[in-house]
Structure formats: structure tokens, C-alpha cells
Amino acid sequence: MRVSETTTLAGREERQGRPYPLWIERAVFLLSVAGFVLFADDVNRWVDHPFAGPLIGYFLYPLSLLALAEWAGRFVQRRHGSKL
């Protein structure tokens, strides 16, 4: 049995969808990294607490930026995804 490149293990034929603009997701990630570098000290000072300030400024703030970048990437994937 010869399997073509577009046949899955389940035997389905798959067609090529629209190309995904990966550069948008990369740009959002780079913006989130830049936001962390530029504003982490400010977030630390805004909290103004010896333990919670560094925890929020250098741990929770970048994680929230990363989550936001991931959400934006999934939004772009949903909007530009294949309509097969």
C-alpha cells in the first residue's frame, strides 16, 4: 500500500490551507518582551512592597505578558486559519 504525502494515518486526504502569517505572532511576542524590559521596574515600584513588588514585577507581570501574547497568537490563528 502506497501512502501519498497528503494522506493521514486515519486515511483522510488533507488539502493545503491558507498560509499562516507567523510574523504577526512573532511581533506580538517581541512586543511583550520589550514591554517586560521597559516596564518591569515600574511595575515593581508601583506595587511598593518588599516581597510582592519583585514577585509581581519580575514573575507575574512577564507571565501575564506571555499569556497575552499567546492569546493574541491564537486569535490570529483563528482569524487566518484554514476554512476546510
Secondary structure by P-SEA (a helix, b strand, c coil): ccccccccccbbbbbbcccccaaaaaaaaaaaaaaaaacaaaaaaaaccccaaaaaaccaaaaaaaaaaaaaaaaaaaaacccc
